[in-house]
Amino acid sequence: MPKETINQSIHRISYLKKGDLFLQFGKPCVDIGMLQKGIMRGFVYDIDGNEITTHFYHEKDMIIGSYIPKTNAAMSVEALEDCELSIANYSRVMENVNKDKEITEIITQQFQKLNNQLQSRLVALLNLNSVEKYERFLKEYPSLLNRIPHYYIASYLGITPTQLSRARKQFIDKCK
């Protein structure tokens, strides 16, 4: 029987129901998760108390609330479907970075992926019109369109649901 790796030994499987929170804004980031099944979203509240979707997570995405363990989460993360996660103590994972090749590769790859997604979203919010934002969303998250409510997509894109509806129509017309 193969010996269990450090990475395998520090993880446990956890299940969240639709609507459950994995992380809560302002609470310490104790756990780090790898989404095995389901969809989750990161969100914050604006000054008026409106939810703003900041990120979508799907299968094989790492879920963290901060790049530094034990610091307060910068957002809340909610299950949009029933989810299965592989969860580990964040500090324990980071203690093994640069000591365990498998953990180091996973963390490096996932941090780079998160950074690229954040940069892409920032560029889209600042420089693209609603149709271009929608096109970019479809390219970056092709499997999510029919799995999440459109008002979350609109929030993520920084537009209203009405603007999203118009952008979708313009996109469809453009593709004909």
Secondary structure, 3 states (H helix, E strand, C coil): CCCCCHHHHCEEEEEECCCCEEECCCCECCEEEEEEECCEEEEEECCCCCEEEEEEECCCCEECCCCCCCCECCCEEEECCCEEEEEEEHHHHHHCCCCCHHHHHHHHHHHHHHHHHHHHHHHHHHHCCHHHHHHHHHHHCCCCCCCCCHHHHHHHHCCCHHHHHHHHHHHHHHHC
